[in-house]
Amino acid sequence: MMSTKKEWKRSVRRQHEDATRWADVLFSLHGAGLMWRLERVRNWFINLVAGMAAVAGVSAAEFPQSAFKEPVGLEVPAAEYPSVLGGVTEAREWPARREEIFQAWRKELGPWPTLLKAPEVRVASQIAKRGYTERKVEVQVAKEQFTPGYLLTPEGTGKFPAVLVVFYDPETSAGLSTNKLRDFGLQLAKRGFVTLSIGSPGGDARKPQLGDAVTQPLSYLAYAAANAQTALARRPEVDPKRIGIVGHSYGGKWALFAAALDDRFAAAAFSDPGIVFDETRPNVNYWEPWYLGFEPGKTRKQGVITATDGRTGAYKRLVESGRDLHELMALIAPRPFLVSGGSEDPPERWHALRRVNEVYHLLGATNKVAMTNRPGHDPTTESNEQIYAFFEKFLKEGAALQP
């Protein structure tokens, strides 16, 4: 018998580490026809112990401290990303500089409609499942707009931390699709978080329904997330000071903009969204009209920027004025965030994060900007466990609330 919950946590984490280590030993064996089968064995080992941890209500692994440090030997390109400090040398000067950056981006993106004070959450159905309750809901994300979602509430009483999960559709995030490596809402609920999973307003990410808003679509997504945050904060089972946001790819872009433009999100994780403007990467496509390239009366062929299909909308103005997304990430300071990097966010993205960290260091906030890496764009079991451990660290242990 484990005498304390802390000892149980340590035991589960050791089992997870041992399972991962042995699975990697097996996976390293190169034999004809073995690689595919061994990969399945490896994932089975890790998922088995991760599942034990989820049922126990604990994270399977500690968040790696190495994620807060850029890789040794990373080359530093000269002035690739300009400092966001703008001459600021003291923490007391940062709020004015932050507001200057915020207003510059708001000018290019367009203003938000008025935020809702009491957005509705309509419950369509409710099912008790093992360890949590699943509610199919409609969430009010604008004055005349509701979007479908799933609200998952863990068993127990008291004020839980919560995470807003954003993606193309809510079913994937709630574990109701066949893709289990994007089910952030379900996995976090099993770990003791209230989760609200929502999809694109209007249902089609490439044809967003903005109503009367005159802001760029990606900014409107951030506005919708801000109203969803309010909806979560008003629920009696949620601690309003411990609400985070997470998303993958399209959802990662959405989560990044939401965390930057609404400082009520206590922590954020972005899974391979492309954290800088990069016109060499087709998936880092902020130039598309459903993100930042919307311009009335102008259309362009979908795909990378070319001489015949150039930049449009706010994206054009932002790039040509020398702005980049490290400015937006600086607005998150001193709140913690994680870049779960894949093919679109390799270790070289630390070049931009170094500039963001200058702001955090100015504010005395250390170990708040983190990055992990994997080779591909798709999430993996390991990268997902790192995301869950990140939220465990900063929303359950309360570190997100400290400057």
PyMOL commands that set and color helices and strands:
alter all, ss='L'
color gray80, all
select helices_A, chain A and resi 5-27+34-56+65-68+91-109+170-173+180-182+184-190+217-233+250-261+313-320+325-330+347-362+381-396+399-401
alter helices_A, ss='H'
color red, helices_A
select strands_A, chain A and resi 121-129+132-142+145-154+160-166+194-198+238-248+267-271+337-341+369-373
alter strands_A, ss='S'
color yellow, strands_A
deselect
rebuild
show_as cartoon
